Amino acid sequence: MKNHQERHFSERIGWLRAAVLGANDGILSTASLVVGVAAASVARGDLIIAGLAGLVAGAMSMAAGEYVSVSSQADTEKADLARERQELEVDVEHEREELASIYIQRGLEPSLAMQVANQLMAHDALSAHARDELGITEIHVARPVQAALASASTFAVGASLPLLLILLSPGKLIIPVVAGGSLLSLALLGGFAAQAGGAKVLVGVVRVTMLGAIAMAVTAVIGSLFGSIL
């Protein structure tokens, strides 16, 4: 029999979610910060300092947030597996019937469902219950360190773009250059994420670009108001 392995978009969900979230947040938060501060008519050097502070603080925050969040998910998965392991030791027949009932609900005949449950439990009872009862699989298992590193590093990369645009843009054009370049980057990122995840590219592009434009417009208005007051 020919060995045929299919790769599915769901296999990418662990790193893709953290990476896209980090890069998107890096671009959007730093660009919005820079646009808001620039609207208050501050010097280019102050903009760079504000952007660098946002980059470092944001990357650390993303890493900590992802690590804590995904660690909580991992702790829950471990607790569920420990409880399932104990139940298999205490009453294996009840667990066998429970697994068979899951297959019956999915459309198998009772006799076939019990046969499948018997064979899977003989091979690896805990894995069978983890997958079919708890929904825990190797693809979706929580990886806190991977998520934290992916979020922090991609946030830093994304946040570097507005800083680079500050350095490259003429003094009077900092706001339109940073806003325009950041929105273009967000559009490209949204399209890439949609394509990598098997979704509609146009939807991903429009969604992230529209939200980015709103965020930058709001910070620009706030910065301009405070700049005129102070």
Beta strands, then each sheet from edge to edge (+ up, - down):
end
